[in-house]
Amino acid sequence: MKYRFKVEATANNGNKIILGSYPTYTLARKRLNEAVEHSLYQVIRLIDLEQKKALLSVERE
């Protein structure tokens, strides 16, 4: 199965972690929403692997 979307987070210290890769936008968006609700990451991004750009980015204050 080809994964088109990736959810990636950046911690306060600058370390990046991949939270998952998903075949559909809906699944990736669901994971991003869960990460926003339950994590302490500084920045969480939903990335389109085909276009190689972030479609959505959430940053904590």
Buried (B, 14 or more C-beta within 10 A) or exposed (E): EEEBBBBBBBEEEEEEEEBBBBEEBEBBBEBBBBBEEEBEBBBBBBBBEEEEEEBBEBEEE
